[in-house]
Amino acid sequence: MQKKIAFFKEAIKNIKTSGSVMPSSKFLIKKLLRKIDFTKDLILVEYGAANGVVTREILKKMSPNSKLICFEINDVFYANLKEIDDKRIVVLHQSAENIESELRKLNLKNIDYCISSLPLAMIPNEICKRIILNTKKTLVTDGLFIQYQYSLQYLPHFKESFDAENIDTKFVLLNFPPAFVYNCKKM
């Protein structure tokens, strides 16, 4: 409960970058992670990791040789994420639009999955387009860009980068507020 209160306080102060006043529910997290094959060694990226509620679930499911790279621009959330004691996680105080250059610094070229909690509706359109395009470039073939939003407003932008038949959308009622999960597959 204390973590939820701390998240709420920080989210209210920085609503434009947090996009929500409550952490993701276990139902939303389950939908976000349902298409990830955690039996394999993976390179995963998480955008907008915030207080780490999704991050910790990813870490629980990851293989010992997998790697999770978290992007978080909020100073308080970044500091909290740095406290996670797991050799498989790299926490970056960077914008998601810098994914290509940040992967190069880590001697990585491609990722298997990207899980995003970014509030795209609150980010300038040109930055969102760069984030989506740069993420798609870094995905392996058949890799997934997984994003949740509170409306279908951003679906046309995903269709610009990923073919419509490669986008699967699911609704999660048991979250506050209810959310849509987009699974965008790179072909």
ChimeraX commands (.cxc) that place a marker at each C-alpha (Angstrom):
marker #1 position 0.00,0.00,0.00 radius 0.5
marker #1 position 2.86,2.35,0.81 radius 0.5
marker #1 position 4.29,1.87,-2.72 radius 0.5
marker #1 position 0.91,2.77,-4.24 radius 0.5
marker #1 position 0.74,5.95,-2.17 radius 0.5
marker #1 position 4.31,6.89,-3.16 radius 0.5
marker #1 position 3.47,6.23,-6.82 radius 0.5
marker #1 position 0.30,8.34,-6.54 radius 0.5
marker #1 position 2.20,11.30,-5.03 radius 0.5
marker #1 position 4.92,11.21,-7.70 radius 0.5
marker #1 position 2.42,10.63,-10.51 radius 0.5
marker #1 position 0.31,13.63,-9.46 radius 0.5
marker #1 position 3.42,15.86,-9.40 radius 0.5
marker #1 position 4.45,14.68,-12.87 radius 0.5
marker #1 position 1.21,13.62,-14.59 radius 0.5
marker #1 position 2.50,14.58,-18.04 radius 0.5
marker #1 position 5.31,12.02,-17.85 radius 0.5
marker #1 position 3.62,9.40,-15.65 radius 0.5
marker #1 position 0.28,9.38,-17.50 radius 0.5
marker #1 position -1.53,7.64,-14.65 radius 0.5
marker #1 position -2.22,8.09,-10.96 radius 0.5
marker #1 position -2.25,4.36,-10.14 radius 0.5
marker #1 position 0.25,1.58,-10.86 radius 0.5
marker #1 position -0.78,-1.09,-13.38 radius 0.5
marker #1 position -3.09,-3.78,-12.03 radius 0.5
marker #1 position -2.10,-7.46,-11.98 radius 0.5
marker #1 position -4.71,-7.99,-14.73 radius 0.5
marker #1 position -3.10,-5.40,-16.98 radius 0.5
marker #1 position 0.37,-6.79,-16.29 radius 0.5
marker #1 position -0.83,-10.29,-17.18 radius 0.5
marker #1 position -2.16,-9.01,-20.54 radius 0.5
marker #1 position 1.05,-7.06,-21.19 radius 0.5
marker #1 position 3.25,-10.11,-20.69 radius 0.5
marker #1 position 1.01,-12.85,-22.11 radius 0.5
marker #1 position 2.71,-13.09,-25.53 radius 0.5
marker #1 position 6.29,-13.13,-24.26 radius 0.5
marker #1 position 8.07,-16.48,-24.41 radius 0.5
marker #1 position 9.98,-16.35,-21.14 radius 0.5
marker #1 position 11.40,-19.88,-21.67 radius 0.5
marker #1 position 14.04,-18.33,-23.99 radius 0.5
marker #1 position 16.99,-16.06,-23.25 radius 0.5
marker #1 position 15.69,-12.63,-24.27 radius 0.5
marker #1 position 16.64,-9.00,-24.61 radius 0.5
marker #1 position 13.69,-7.00,-23.32 radius 0.5
marker #1 position 13.16,-3.26,-23.11 radius 0.5
marker #1 position 10.71,-1.47,-20.86 radius 0.5
marker #1 position 9.69,2.14,-21.45 radius 0.5
marker #1 position 8.29,4.21,-18.59 radius 0.5
marker #1 position 9.08,1.67,-15.90 radius 0.5
marker #1 position 7.91,4.12,-13.17 radius 0.5
marker #1 position 7.85,2.42,-9.75 radius 0.5
marker #1 position 8.80,-0.96,-11.22 radius 0.5
marker #1 position 5.55,-2.87,-10.75 radius 0.5
marker #1 position 5.75,-4.28,-14.32 radius 0.5
marker #1 position 9.55,-4.49,-14.11 radius 0.5
marker #1 position 9.44,-6.81,-11.10 radius 0.5
marker #1 position 6.97,-9.14,-12.84 radius 0.5
marker #1 position 9.19,-9.27,-15.93 radius 0.5
marker #1 position 12.21,-10.09,-13.75 radius 0.5
marker #1 position 10.28,-12.89,-11.99 radius 0.5
marker #1 position 9.56,-14.54,-15.35 radius 0.5
marker #1 position 12.89,-13.95,-17.14 radius 0.5
marker #1 position 15.48,-16.66,-17.65 radius 0.5
marker #1 position 18.84,-16.26,-15.84 radius 0.5
marker #1 position 20.59,-15.21,-19.08 radius 0.5
marker #1 position 17.98,-12.69,-20.23 radius 0.5
marker #1 position 18.51,-8.93,-20.00 radius 0.5
marker #1 position 15.99,-6.15,-19.23 radius 0.5
marker #1 position 16.78,-2.56,-20.20 radius 0.5
marker #1 position 14.51,0.03,-18.55 radius 0.5
marker #1 position 14.10,3.59,-19.79 radius 0.5
marker #1 position 12.79,6.08,-17.20 radius 0.5
marker #1 position 13.06,9.89,-17.36 radius 0.5
marker #1 position 11.44,10.72,-14.00 radius 0.5
marker #1 position 14.20,11.32,-11.43 radius 0.5
marker #1 position 12.36,9.75,-8.47 radius 0.5
marker #1 position 11.22,6.67,-10.40 radius 0.5
marker #1 position 14.71,6.28,-11.90 radius 0.5
marker #1 position 16.28,6.33,-8.41 radius 0.5
marker #1 position 13.75,3.73,-7.20 radius 0.5
marker #1 position 14.47,1.45,-10.16 radius 0.5
marker #1 position 18.23,1.70,-9.51 radius 0.5
marker #1 position 17.59,0.06,-6.13 radius 0.5
marker #1 position 16.45,-3.19,-7.77 radius 0.5
marker #1 position 19.21,-5.67,-7.05 radius 0.5
marker #1 position 19.31,-7.92,-10.11 radius 0.5
marker #1 position 22.28,-8.34,-12.47 radius 0.5
marker #1 position 19.91,-8.83,-15.44 radius 0.5
marker #1 position 18.54,-5.26,-15.34 radius 0.5
marker #1 position 20.03,-2.07,-16.78 radius 0.5
marker #1 position 18.25,1.16,-15.79 radius 0.5
marker #1 position 18.73,4.15,-18.07 radius 0.5
marker #1 position 17.83,7.76,-17.31 radius 0.5
marker #1 position 17.02,8.32,-20.98 radius 0.5
marker #1 position 14.14,9.00,-23.33 radius 0.5
marker #1 position 12.83,5.98,-25.22 radius 0.5
marker #1 position 13.49,7.76,-28.51 radius 0.5
marker #1 position 17.21,7.12,-27.85 radius 0.5
marker #1 position 16.85,3.34,-27.92 radius 0.5
marker #1 position 19.19,2.78,-30.88 radius 0.5
marker #1 position 22.11,4.76,-29.44 radius 0.5
marker #1 position 21.59,3.31,-25.95 radius 0.5
marker #1 position 21.59,-0.25,-27.30 radius 0.5
marker #1 position 24.84,0.47,-29.16 radius 0.5
marker #1 position 26.42,1.65,-25.88 radius 0.5
marker #1 position 25.45,-1.74,-24.40 radius 0.5
marker #1 position 26.88,-3.58,-27.45 radius 0.5
marker #1 position 23.41,-4.71,-28.46 radius 0.5
marker #1 position 21.72,-4.34,-31.82 radius 0.5
marker #1 position 18.31,-5.96,-31.50 radius 0.5
marker #1 position 15.66,-6.66,-28.91 radius 0.5
marker #1 position 13.02,-9.37,-28.70 radius 0.5
marker #1 position 10.29,-7.42,-26.92 radius 0.5
marker #1 position 9.51,-3.87,-25.87 radius 0.5
marker #1 position 6.94,-3.32,-23.13 radius 0.5
marker #1 position 5.81,0.29,-22.97 radius 0.5
marker #1 position 3.84,2.19,-20.36 radius 0.5
marker #1 position 4.54,5.56,-21.97 radius 0.5
marker #1 position 1.60,8.00,-21.96 radius 0.5
marker #1 position 1.75,8.54,-25.73 radius 0.5
marker #1 position -1.25,10.88,-25.74 radius 0.5
marker #1 position 0.75,13.31,-23.55 radius 0.5
marker #1 position 3.98,13.17,-25.56 radius 0.5
marker #1 position 4.46,15.39,-28.63 radius 0.5
marker #1 position 3.44,13.55,-31.79 radius 0.5
marker #1 position 6.85,13.79,-33.50 radius 0.5
marker #1 position 8.57,12.24,-30.47 radius 0.5
marker #1 position 6.01,9.41,-30.34 radius 0.5
marker #1 position 6.57,8.66,-34.01 radius 0.5
marker #1 position 10.35,8.51,-33.44 radius 0.5
marker #1 position 9.88,6.21,-30.45 radius 0.5
marker #1 position 7.69,3.81,-32.43 radius 0.5
marker #1 position 9.91,3.89,-35.53 radius 0.5
marker #1 position 13.19,3.52,-33.59 radius 0.5
marker #1 position 11.73,0.68,-31.55 radius 0.5
marker #1 position 10.54,-1.14,-34.66 radius 0.5
marker #1 position 14.05,-0.81,-36.16 radius 0.5
marker #1 position 15.58,-2.50,-33.11 radius 0.5
marker #1 position 13.07,-5.38,-32.92 radius 0.5
marker #1 position 14.03,-8.78,-34.27 radius 0.5
marker #1 position 11.77,-10.28,-36.94 radius 0.5
marker #1 position 8.63,-11.52,-35.13 radius 0.5
marker #1 position 9.53,-9.28,-32.17 radius 0.5
marker #1 position 6.74,-7.43,-30.35 radius 0.5
marker #1 position 6.22,-3.82,-29.36 radius 0.5
marker #1 position 3.69,-4.04,-26.51 radius 0.5
marker #1 position 2.05,-0.78,-25.46 radius 0.5
marker #1 position -0.92,0.01,-23.25 radius 0.5
marker #1 position -3.08,3.10,-23.49 radius 0.5
marker #1 position -6.39,4.23,-22.03 radius 0.5
marker #1 position -8.03,4.76,-25.43 radius 0.5
marker #1 position -7.75,3.62,-29.05 radius 0.5
marker #1 position -6.59,7.10,-30.05 radius 0.5
marker #1 position -3.08,5.89,-30.90 radius 0.5
marker #1 position -4.11,2.88,-33.03 radius 0.5
marker #1 position -3.72,4.80,-36.35 radius 0.5
marker #1 position -0.11,5.67,-35.42 radius 0.5
marker #1 position 0.70,2.00,-34.81 radius 0.5
marker #1 position -0.91,1.10,-38.13 radius 0.5
marker #1 position 1.46,3.57,-39.86 radius 0.5
marker #1 position 4.49,1.64,-38.58 radius 0.5
marker #1 position 3.16,-1.91,-38.26 radius 0.5
marker #1 position 0.76,-3.50,-40.74 radius 0.5
marker #1 position -2.80,-3.59,-39.37 radius 0.5
marker #1 position -2.94,-7.41,-39.56 radius 0.5
marker #1 position 0.13,-7.51,-37.28 radius 0.5
marker #1 position -1.55,-5.53,-34.50 radius 0.5
marker #1 position -3.55,-7.33,-31.84 radius 0.5
marker #1 position -5.54,-5.18,-29.40 radius 0.5
marker #1 position -6.99,-6.41,-26.10 radius 0.5
marker #1 position -9.13,-4.52,-23.59 radius 0.5
marker #1 position -8.43,-4.77,-19.85 radius 0.5
marker #1 position -11.42,-3.72,-17.78 radius 0.5
marker #1 position -9.86,-4.57,-14.41 radius 0.5
marker #1 position -7.41,-1.69,-14.27 radius 0.5
marker #1 position -7.80,1.92,-13.15 radius 0.5
marker #1 position -8.52,3.33,-15.58 radius 0.5
marker #1 position -9.40,0.46,-17.95 radius 0.5
marker #1 position -6.80,0.07,-20.69 radius 0.5
marker #1 position -6.11,-1.25,-24.17 radius 0.5
marker #1 position -3.03,-3.39,-24.80 radius 0.5
marker #1 position -1.52,-3.19,-28.29 radius 0.5
marker #1 position 0.71,-6.05,-29.46 radius 0.5
marker #1 position 2.51,-4.84,-32.60 radius 0.5
marker #1 position 4.50,-7.55,-34.38 radius 0.5
marker #1 position 7.45,-6.77,-36.64 radius 0.5
marker #1 position 7.41,-8.87,-39.79 radius 0.5
marker link #1:1,2 radius 0.2
marker link #1:2,3 radius 0.2
marker link #1:3,4 radius 0.2
marker link #1:4,5 radius 0.2
marker link #1:5,6 radius 0.2
marker link #1:6,7 radius 0.2
marker link #1:7,8 radius 0.2
marker link #1:8,9 radius 0.2
marker link #1:9,10 radius 0.2
marker link #1:10,11 radius 0.2
marker link #1:11,12 radius 0.2
marker link #1:12,13 radius 0.2
marker link #1:13,14 radius 0.2
marker link #1:14,15 radius 0.2
marker link #1:15,16 radius 0.2
marker link #1:16,17 radius 0.2
marker link #1:17,18 radius 0.2
marker link #1:18,19 radius 0.2
marker link #1:19,20 radius 0.2
marker link #1:20,21 radius 0.2
marker link #1:21,22 radius 0.2
marker link #1:22,23 radius 0.2
marker link #1:23,24 radius 0.2
marker link #1:24,25 radius 0.2
marker link #1:25,26 radius 0.2
marker link #1:26,27 radius 0.2
marker link #1:27,28 radius 0.2
marker link #1:28,29 radius 0.2
marker link #1:29,30 radius 0.2
marker link #1:30,31 radius 0.2
marker link #1:31,32 radius 0.2
marker link #1:32,33 radius 0.2
marker link #1:33,34 radius 0.2
marker link #1:34,35 radius 0.2
marker link #1:35,36 radius 0.2
marker link #1:36,37 radius 0.2
marker link #1:37,38 radius 0.2
marker link #1:38,39 radius 0.2
marker link #1:39,40 radius 0.2
marker link #1:40,41 radius 0.2
marker link #1:41,42 radius 0.2
marker link #1:42,43 radius 0.2
marker link #1:43,44 radius 0.2
marker link #1:44,45 radius 0.2
marker link #1:45,46 radius 0.2
marker link #1:46,47 radius 0.2
marker link #1:47,48 radius 0.2
marker link #1:48,49 radius 0.2
marker link #1:49,50 radius 0.2
marker link #1:50,51 radius 0.2
marker link #1:51,52 radius 0.2
marker link #1:52,53 radius 0.2
marker link #1:53,54 radius 0.2
marker link #1:54,55 radius 0.2
marker link #1:55,56 radius 0.2
marker link #1:56,57 radius 0.2
marker link #1:57,58 radius 0.2
marker link #1:58,59 radius 0.2
marker link #1:59,60 radius 0.2
marker link #1:60,61 radius 0.2
marker link #1:61,62 radius 0.2
marker link #1:62,63 radius 0.2
marker link #1:63,64 radius 0.2
marker link #1:64,65 radius 0.2
marker link #1:65,66 radius 0.2
marker link #1:66,67 radius 0.2
marker link #1:67,68 radius 0.2
marker link #1:68,69 radius 0.2
marker link #1:69,70 radius 0.2
marker link #1:70,71 radius 0.2
marker link #1:71,72 radius 0.2
marker link #1:72,73 radius 0.2
marker link #1:73,74 radius 0.2
marker link #1:74,75 radius 0.2
marker link #1:75,76 radius 0.2
marker link #1:76,77 radius 0.2
marker link #1:77,78 radius 0.2
marker link #1:78,79 radius 0.2
marker link #1:79,80 radius 0.2
marker link #1:80,81 radius 0.2
marker link #1:81,82 radius 0.2
marker link #1:82,83 radius 0.2
marker link #1:83,84 radius 0.2
marker link #1:84,85 radius 0.2
marker link #1:85,86 radius 0.2
marker link #1:86,87 radius 0.2
marker link #1:87,88 radius 0.2
marker link #1:88,89 radius 0.2
marker link #1:89,90 radius 0.2
marker link #1:90,91 radius 0.2
marker link #1:91,92 radius 0.2
marker link #1:92,93 radius 0.2
marker link #1:93,94 radius 0.2
marker link #1:94,95 radius 0.2
marker link #1:95,96 radius 0.2
marker link #1:96,97 radius 0.2
marker link #1:97,98 radius 0.2
marker link #1:98,99 radius 0.2
marker link #1:99,100 radius 0.2
marker link #1:100,101 radius 0.2
marker link #1:101,102 radius 0.2
marker link #1:102,103 radius 0.2
marker link #1:103,104 radius 0.2
marker link #1:104,105 radius 0.2
marker link #1:105,106 radius 0.2
marker link #1:106,107 radius 0.2
marker link #1:107,108 radius 0.2
marker link #1:108,109 radius 0.2
marker link #1:109,110 radius 0.2
marker link #1:110,111 radius 0.2
marker link #1:111,112 radius 0.2
marker link #1:112,113 radius 0.2
marker link #1:113,114 radius 0.2
marker link #1:114,115 radius 0.2
marker link #1:115,116 radius 0.2
marker link #1:116,117 radius 0.2
marker link #1:117,118 radius 0.2
marker link #1:118,119 radius 0.2
marker link #1:119,120 radius 0.2
marker link #1:120,121 radius 0.2
marker link #1:121,122 radius 0.2
marker link #1:122,123 radius 0.2
marker link #1:123,124 radius 0.2
marker link #1:124,125 radius 0.2
marker link #1:125,126 radius 0.2
marker link #1:126,127 radius 0.2
marker link #1:127,128 radius 0.2
marker link #1:128,129 radius 0.2
marker link #1:129,130 radius 0.2
marker link #1:130,131 radius 0.2
marker link #1:131,132 radius 0.2
marker link #1:132,133 radius 0.2
marker link #1:133,134 radius 0.2
marker link #1:134,135 radius 0.2
marker link #1:135,136 radius 0.2
marker link #1:136,137 radius 0.2
marker link #1:137,138 radius 0.2
marker link #1:138,139 radius 0.2
marker link #1:139,140 radius 0.2
marker link #1:140,141 radius 0.2
marker link #1:141,142 radius 0.2
marker link #1:142,143 radius 0.2
marker link #1:143,144 radius 0.2
marker link #1:144,145 radius 0.2
marker link #1:145,146 radius 0.2
marker link #1:146,147 radius 0.2
marker link #1:147,148 radius 0.2
marker link #1:148,149 radius 0.2
marker link #1:149,150 radius 0.2
marker link #1:150,151 radius 0.2
marker link #1:151,152 radius 0.2
marker link #1:152,153 radius 0.2
marker link #1:153,154 radius 0.2
marker link #1:154,155 radius 0.2
marker link #1:155,156 radius 0.2
marker link #1:156,157 radius 0.2
marker link #1:157,158 radius 0.2
marker link #1:158,159 radius 0.2
marker link #1:159,160 radius 0.2
marker link #1:160,161 radius 0.2
marker link #1:161,162 radius 0.2
marker link #1:162,163 radius 0.2
marker link #1:163,164 radius 0.2
marker link #1:164,165 radius 0.2
marker link #1:165,166 radius 0.2
marker link #1:166,167 radius 0.2
marker link #1:167,168 radius 0.2
marker link #1:168,169 radius 0.2
marker link #1:169,170 radius 0.2
marker link #1:170,171 radius 0.2
marker link #1:171,172 radius 0.2
marker link #1:172,173 radius 0.2
marker link #1:173,174 radius 0.2
marker link #1:174,175 radius 0.2
marker link #1:175,176 radius 0.2
marker link #1:176,177 radius 0.2
marker link #1:177,178 radius 0.2
marker link #1:178,179 radius 0.2
marker link #1:179,180 radius 0.2
marker link #1:180,181 radius 0.2
marker link #1:181,182 radius 0.2
marker link #1:182,183 radius 0.2
marker link #1:183,184 radius 0.2
marker link #1:184,185 radius 0.2
marker link #1:185,186 radius 0.2
marker link #1:186,187 radius 0.2
view
